[in-house]
Amino acid sequence: MDPKSVRYISECFVQPQYAPEESKQPFYLSPWDLAMFSVHYIQKGLLFTKPPPADEQENFIGGLLDRLKSSLSLTLVHFYPLSGRLSTRKEENPPTYLVFVDCNNSPGAKFIHAALDMTVSDILSPTYVPVVVQSFFDHDRALNHDGHTRPLLSIQVTELIDGVFIGCSLNHAIGDGTSFWNFFKAWSEIFQAHGNEACISQPPVHKRWFPDGYGPIINLPFTHQDEFVIRYEAPQLIERIFHFTSESIAKIKARANSEYNTKKISSFQSLSALVWRSITRVRRLPPETTTSCRLAINNRSRMEPPLSPDYFGNAIQTVRGIATAGELQEHDLGWAAWKLHEAVLNHTDKKVRGFVDEWLQSPFIYQLGQFFDPLSVMMGSSPRFNKYGNEFGLGKAVALRSGYANKFDGKVSSYPGREGGGSIDLEVCLPEASMHALESDGEFMASVSSSN
């Protein structure tokens, strides 16, 4: 066996420690959830170093696994939809296709123990993220609709020589990034409180949002999954993590605002504009080519009245700035950043409700291959999530990594930097030639503080 490949040691299923009453009923999905069936699971995880005594503790990993499973069982009481499976009811006349979560006929969430004969340094020191990191996650290439036969949540704990990686794969039709990290946080809190489930600081809100007059049952206009489930295979990409200190980001923001003579452009809009201009430049697109920069945007705070920040489900869309490749290079950073600022500013309650109303009139399912194009940039995830606040008796994580899921040419995921304080890590996915060109781009690399 290749020592550089992951060995699977054991797997089991974890049920909620007890079944809350509401878990006995079908759990219906909102338009935002249903549109996600043909994209991948969310795959994110944290890399920890083993505490020093662990070297001498023969059963260190056994004790850790037991505590992770018992705390997960308690966490699933609160996040009970994650212990279920998708189920579909079909009618032929008229054709209806109703998908919901069934928590009563499921073995629970999956829990995998694996091992790899590599060190933390082997994972973090290479310039590009090693491909083996994709093996730290279950549900490789699974689409959310596969949740009919696969667990909606799968945890994989991979033991390294001197570290532990806790990888989480969560069905994206059940929750978005906010939901994912709220779950992770609750699990960490219960773990650290030694099973005191009352310690959850942000209990999930499961009541799904529907516009007046709709829900909770929404029938899709399909007769078979093949009408909307389309498998996606990413082109050959390499991944690199670029680190930006809070000081570097402050300079980018000051530059963008100064160039556009405003004070309204945010740090993240400024950084996204830098990435958009830089990647477009190294792609050497013809000047008349239309390109865009999409930003994942949270609808919770934009609704009137706002949804709870603890709303568990999908409440995201994308907004985008559009410009030709020539315009991006003719104008300065501030001009591009203002395009993104306007896109965010215009994403109002009216826009959100308009999108949902249109979807309800003519439901569609997002397709990875069509939704994203190789001429554009997509900024996903968020540096606002407190990802490094999740500890499992192992201290603060040393790095955050993701799996194969939802990646394509121009996908950039933003994470908080480990040191906090407004620093940001960008996980950039590009074909090899474009990545090498970006690494030689003076404007971009002048703002990068470090990378790995």
N, C-alpha and C positions, 0 to 999 in steps of 0.2 A: 504493500500500500504506500502511496506517495505520502511522505511525512508532512508535506505542505498542503494536504487535503484534510478536510474536516471529517472526523470519525463520529458517527452517531451512536451514542451509548445506550440511551433509553428514551422512551416517550410514554406519556400518560395523559389522561384528561382530568381537568380540574373543574369541579362543579361549584356553584355558590354554596357557602356553608349551610345556608337555608334559603328556601325559595320565597321571595317576597310575593305578596298576594297578586300584585299587578303583573308579575311574570307569567301568571297562568293564563293570561289572555293574549290573543294575537297582538303583536307590536307592529303598527302600521308605519309606513315610511312617507316622508314628505316629497314634494317635487325635487327639491335639492338632492335628496338621497337617491331617488329613483334614477335620476340622470347619470348617476355614477356607475351603473352596472358594468360598463365595458371598459373601465379603467382599472388599474392595478390596486392592490392593497397598499396601505401606507406601511412602509418598512423603515423604521428608525430604531437606533439603539445606542447604548452607552458603553464605553470601554473603561474598565476600572483596573487598577493594579491590585494584586493581592496584598493584603496587609502583611508585614514582615513575619509575624508568627505563623502565618499560613504555611510557610515552607516546612515547618516542623509538625504541623497538624495534619496527620494522615487523613482525618475525616473532615477537613475544613470544607471541602466542596459539598460533602454529604449534608453537613449541618446547614450550609447556605441554601442548598436546594430545598431542604425540608421547610425552612423558614419562608423561602420565596413562594412555595406552593401553598402553605397555610395562609399567608397574608394575601395571596392572590384569591384564594377561596373566599375570604372575607370581603375583598374588594369587589368581587363579582356580585355580591349581594346588592351593592349599590349600582353597579354597572351591568345589571342582569342581561340586557340585550346581547352583550358580548359572549354570553354562554350559550346562545341559541344557534339556530341555523335558519337560512332562508327557506321559505316554502311558497309554492305558487298554486293558486287556484285558477283553472281555465274554464271558460265557457265558449261554446262554439257559435251560438246564435243569440244575440250578436257576439262577435268575437271579443272576449275580455281576457285580460292577463293581469291578475292581482298578485303582487309579491309582498310578503310580510315576513316578520321574524317570528319563528316558533321556538319558544324557550322550553317547551315540554318534551320535545322529541329530539333531544340533542345530548351527546355525551359530555358536552361542556367545552371549555377552552383547552387547547392543546398545550402541553408543556414538554419541551425537548431538552435533554442533556447531551451535549456534544463536547468534543475536545479537539485541539489542534496543537501540533508540536511546533509552535512559533511563539515568539516573545511579543510583548507590547511594542518594543522598538521595531520589530519586523513589520508591524502594521503601520506605525506612525512615521518611520524614518524615510521610506521611499518618497520620491518626488510625487508619484501618482498613487492614488489609492489602490492597493493590491486587489486583484479580481477576487481573491479568496474571501474578501469581506462580504461579497454577495452570498456566500455560503453560511454566513452568520444568521440568516433569516429563513424561516419557513415560508411557504407559499410563493416560491420563485415563479414569476411570470403568471401567477394566478390572477384572474379577473374577479371583480367583486361578485358577479353573478355566480361564480363557482362556490359561493357561500352556501349554496343548496347542498353541496356534498362535502365541503371543507369547513373547518371551524372558522367562526368569524373573528376569533382572536387566537393567535399562536405565539407563545413565548419560547425562544430558544436561548439557553444559557450555554455559551461556548467557553470552556476552560482553556486558557493559554498556559504556557509554561509559568509565566509570572503575572498573569492577569485573568480577568473574567469579562466577557462581553455579554450583555443582556440585550437581546434583540427582540423587538416586538413587531409583529405583523398584524395590522388591524384592518378589517374590511372597511373600505372607504365609503361604502354605501350606508354604513352605520354611523360614521363620524368623520369629521375633518381634523385638521391639525390641532385646533383648539381643544377638541374633544379628546384627541389622542394624548396630548400632554396633560390634560386634566385627569385622565385615567392614570397615566404614569405617576403623576404627583400623588394621587390618592393611594396608589399601591405602595409607593415609597413611604408615605406617612403611616400607613397601617403597619408596614414592616418595622419601621423605626419605633413605633409605639408598642411593639411586641404583641400585636393582635388586638389592640384597642380600636375597634372600628369607629368609635365615636369621635376619633381624632381627625376625621376628614375635614379639611378646611373649606372645600368647595364641593359640596354634594351635587351630583349631576341633576339637571332638570330634564326629565325625559318627555314631557308633554311636547309633541311635535307641533310646529307652527304651520298653519294652513290659512290662506286668505278666507275672508268671510264667505260662507256658502259652500266651501269645499272641505273635503276630508271627513274623517280620517281615511276613508277608503278611496283610493285612486286606481282606476283600471287603466292599464297601458293598452294602446291600440295594436297589439301584436297577437299572433297565434302561436309563435314558436320563438325560442331564444335565438335561433340562427338569424332572425331578422334584425337583431341589434347587437349580438355578441360577436365582436370581431377581434381576433387575436392580433397582438402587436409585437413585432420584434424590432428592437432598437438597432440603428446602424452601429458600426464599430466605433466605440467612443472611449476616451480616456477621461479620468476624473482627477481633479486637483483641488486641494483646499487652499484658498488664498485668505490670509489674515489681515484685517484692517484694525489698527488701534483706534481708540476713541479720538486721539489727537489727529490722526490721519483723516478720519471721517469728518471731524469738525472743520478741517481745512477744505475738504471737498464741498461740504455744505456752504461754507463761507464764500467759496469761489463761485458756486452756482448762483447763489443769491446776489452776489455782487455783479456778476455778468448780466443778470436779468433785472437788476435794480429793484430788488424786492427783499422781503424778509420772511416770505411765506413758504418757501420750498423746504421740505423736511430733510433730515439727514438721509433717510432711506431713499427718498425720491432722487436725491443728488447722487447717491452711490449707484442706484439702478441706472440712472442716465449715463454715468461713467461706463458701466458695464455694457449698456446698449450701444453706445458710440464705439467703444473699443472692439467689441465682437463684430459689429457691422464693418468696421474698418479692416480688420484682419481677414474677413471673408472676401474682400475685394469684389464686392457686388457692383454691377453696372450702376451708375448714378441714378438712373430713372427707376431702379427697383424699389418697390414699396416694402418697407420693413416695419416691424412693430415691436414694442416692449410691453409684455403683459405682466401685470402684477396681480397676485392672488389677494383678494380683499375680503375682509370679514364683514358680513352683513349685520351681525348682532347689534352693534352700536349705531348702525345707520338706519335701523327701522324706527318707526314712530308708532307706538312707544317702542323703545329698544327691547330686544330680547335679552334675557339674562346672559351674562358672560359665561355662566355655567350650563347654558343650553347644550345638551348632548345630542349631537347630530351634525348634519352638514348645514352650514349657513355661510357658504362662500360662493363667490363668483370671481371672474377676472375682469379687470379694466385694462385699457391699453392706450398707449400713445402711439401715433402713426406718423411716419415720415419716410421720405425716400432716402436711400443711402447717400445720395448727393447732398440733400438738405442737412442730414446729420453732420456731414463733414464741413459744409459751408458755414454752419452756425456753431456757436460755442456750447459749452456744457450747460450753461444756464438756460438756453433755448430748449434743449432736449429735456432738462429737468422740469421746466414749466409745462411741457406737454404732459408729463406724468402727473404733475401737481393738479392740472386741470381735470385729468381723467379721474383722479381720486375725488376731487372736490365735487364733480358732477354725479358721483355715485350716491344718489339720495334715496330716501324712502320710496319716492315715486318711481325711480329707475328700478329699484329692487322689485317692487310690486308689479311693475310693467313686465319685467322679465318673467316672473312667475305666472302672470295672467296669460302671456303669450304661450308659455310652455304648456299650461293647462289646456289651451285651445288646440295645440298641436305638439304633443309630447315627443321628445327626442332623447336619445342617449348619447352622451359624449363619446367620441372615438379618438383614442390617442393618435392614431395615424393621420386623422384629418384635422383635429383640433389645433395641433401645433405644426408649424411649418419651419423648414430649415433656413428661412430668411429672417427669422425673428428670434427674440430672446424671451424666456419665461422666467420670472422671478417667483419661486415658490417658497413654501415654509415661512418662517418668521423669526427674526432675532428677538422678538418680544416675549416668546415663550421661555419660561424659566427652566430650561432643559437641564442645566447643571445643578439645579436644586434637588434633584432626585438621587438619593443615596440609599444604599442597601447594606449598611454596615461595612462598606468598603471605602468610605471617604468620598471625596468629590471625584467624579469621573475625569479621566484625562483627555477624553475626546468623544465626539459624537460622530457616528457614521450611519450611512443608509444603504439599502439594498439595491437590487436591479430596478425596482419598480418605478414607473412613471418618469423614465429618463429618455432624453432625446437630444439631438443636436441643438445646443442653445439653452438647455435647462440649467438654471442656477438656483440652488437652494441656499437660503440664508439662515444662519444659526448665530446665537449669541457667542461671542468669544469667551474662552474659559475664564479669563481674568475679569469678565464683567465690565461694568463702567461704561457701557455703550459701545464696546468693541464688537466686531462682527466677523464671522467666518463665512466665506462664500464657497460652496461646493459647485464647481463649474464642470459641466459635461460638454465636451467638444470632440470632433474627429481629431486625429493626431496632428494633421497639418495645421488646422486652425488653432489648436492649443499651443503649438510651438510658435506660431506667429503672435499669439497673444502674449506669450512669455518674452517676446522681443519687442513688444509695443511699449514705447517709452512713457506715454501718458499714463497707461494703466499701471505699469510696474512701478512707476514713481510713487503711486499711492499705496501700493501693497507693502505691508510691514514685514510679513514673513509668510512662508507657505510650507505645506508638506502634503 
